[in-house]
Amino acid sequence: QVQLVESGGGLVQPGGSLRLSCVASGSRFSIYPMGWYRQASGKQRELVATMDSIGRTNYADSVKGRFTISRDGAKNTVVLKMNSLKSEDTAVYYCCGGGAVCTAYWGRGTQVTVSS
């Protein structure tokens, strides 16, 4: 059974940076795509960034230029580097994997809070 485990969330001041990591286990093969969604309180879950098997990336307009996704396919690991964080980035961030739009597998989520 595929499991995705996130790490790296926390509290950061506006303008700061955080790095989220996600490790996938339980699959004999590399999982593609992998990436991140987020869900703010009272809002729907939204795509943040994904990366497919040939390295193509897809970012939400709201994070372009601030967030960078990368992965180690051999280790089934995906990393989200978040810079210039804003209060509106506060949300639970979920690692995703597989499926057409990265929704076949989910992690449990990690809280990111941007506040002074």
FENURPE-V437998 format. One line per field, one symbol per residue. burial: + if it has 9 or more other C-alpha atoms within 8 Angstrom, else -. A space follows every 50 residues. Layout:
burial: ???
//
This chain:
burial: --++++-+++-+++-++++++++++-+--+++++++++++------++++ ++----+-++--+--++-+-+----++++++++++++-+++++++++++- -++-++++++++++--
//
